[in-house]
Amino acid sequence: MSTLLWIILATFLVSLIAFVGALTLALSPKTLKKILLALVGLAAGTLIGGAFLHLIPEALTEMEDILGTSSAQDTVMLMVIVGFVIFFILEKVLWRHCHEDNCKIHTFAYLNLFGDGIHNFLDGLIIAAGFLAGVEIGFITTLAVALHEIPQEIGDFGVLVHGGIRRKKALMFNFITAITAVAGGILGYFLIPHIGNFEVYILPIAAGGFLYIAAADLIPELHKEKRTSRTVLAFSMFLVGILMMWAMKYLLGGVV
């Protein structure tokens, strides 16, 4: 099988992880409501862990090869700030639109979809780079991406439902953003051999977006809960999300 077909197959299979939220369809609305805050906590943890433990270090490593150590640090951190600001502006625009139209869906749900789409697109680029280096490396990269996607997709689904999107629609939207991995894989196949460094400029911007969503939208949602037991559960899941991102980084040898 050709390298391109391997990339398309691998990215499509990874995209199917978006349907992990289907497990909640068997739950009653009352039960789902009880665990939503925990899923929001998990999502916040995976976003922060993904930014600090995966995207920023990877961007620094790749940027150092291009610019050198000191310049790389300044450039990456500046672009993280740029990503944070971009998501701030996006939310401001969405908030104004929803304020005028009295939307029932919170803006952080839309932002999460946008950020997740960028993240999955980058995953596609990573998988493409792996297969271009060799089929065996491609398999390892795909496995690594798939494993770190599972907790994030569970959390993303919880965020969408918590934001006001119905479960079946949330699954569909989650899959639509996940399928951007296929687009990233195909684009990477054609572009990486010629301009292999272009993705390094997207990584810190995505990290800034992840940090904005977690800090400005998801964590404040956790503060709204008054019951101690649910607060402790949500905070525990927040820590679990970070620890899972840490485990994926070190157990898989920094592949993702």
Secondary structure, DSSP 8 states (H G I E B T S, - for coil): --HHHHHHHHHHHHHGGGGGGGGGGGS-HHHHHHHHHHHHHHHHHHHHHHIIIIIHHHHHHHHHHHH-HHHHHHHHHHHHHHHHHHHHHHHHHHHHHHHHHT-SS-HHHHHHHHHHHHHHHHHHHHHHHHHHH-HHHHHHHHHHHHHHHHHHHHHHHHHHHHTT--HHHHHHHHHHHHTHHHHHHHHHHHHHHHHTTGGGGTHHHHHHHHHHIIIIIIHHHHHT---HHHHHHHHHHHHHHHHHHHHHHHHTTT--
